[in-house]
Amino acid sequence: MSSAIEFKHVVKEYKLFKNDKQRFKAIFNKRIKANTKRAIDDVSFNIEKGEAVALFGRNGAGKSTLLKMITEVVFPTEGEVKINGRVSALLELTAGFDPEFTGRENIHFRAQLMGINQEDIDRMEPEIIEFAELGPYIDQPVRTYSSGMKARLGFAINANIEPEILIVDEALSVGDKAFRVKCNDKINEIVASGVTFLFVTHSTNVAKDFCSRGIVMKSGKFIYDGDIDSAADFYEEMVQEDIEKKRRMKEEKKKERLFQ
């Protein structure tokens, strides 16, 4: 098997300035000081074509930065990232729309941004429109859409462009209950077809339903990589340890206040 996603000793650092004024000055003056935040710290891994992998991690673990590098929103400070295949990311569904374009025009616009040729866009368009269930609104400017309508259109585009790599954030919530069921069924259909699947989640039970491998992140590092059952157990134990640590710290602070 060949790799769909490959990271080699990847580091991603962000410069943190006191304010926007300092950030602007730093463009012209390299002597302007800034704090450095290492969001990804020497990460190496492979995801093979057709694998279904769950990515676990608490808030601040580095998951979002990792996904931004896979989708080429940001690039590594050090190391190498290789992506082999068309990526569809069900994350920021409403990003990239032109509010003055109609829904139909935005289908073409978004697909072109993804590098899809016109012939394939024309072939995919009817299925995208049918899936979105926007009726006559498909030919109205997106600025007239509700946030839910924009999310439905975004999901319909990303889920129907025949991706080779599918990334899904469990926080995804689109439309009413019936439409959410339809979205979940579509994701399961895509995964079953052999598409490489990366599922970002806190829910170990959901991940076990269709992932065979699990990766756990903490403070920008990969701290566990194994089969889904052992990875889920590791993550749940880590979360419980963190909760217990915070509880003890809270009790200690409370005692300190009482004896002051």
Secondary structure, DSSP 8 states (H G I E B T S, - for coil): --EEEEEEEEEEEEEE-SSHHHHHHHHH-TTS--EEEEEEEEEEEEEETT-EEEEEE-TTSSHHHHHHHHTTSS--SEEEEEE-S-EEEESSTTTT--TTSBHHHHHHHHHHHTT--HHHHHHHHHHHHHHHT-GGGGGSBGGGS-HHHHHHHHHHHHHSS--SEEEEETT---SSHHHHHHHHHHHHHHHHTT-EEEEEES-HHHHHHH-SEEEEEETTEEEEEEEHHHHHHHHHHHHHHHHHHHHHHHHHHHHHHHT-
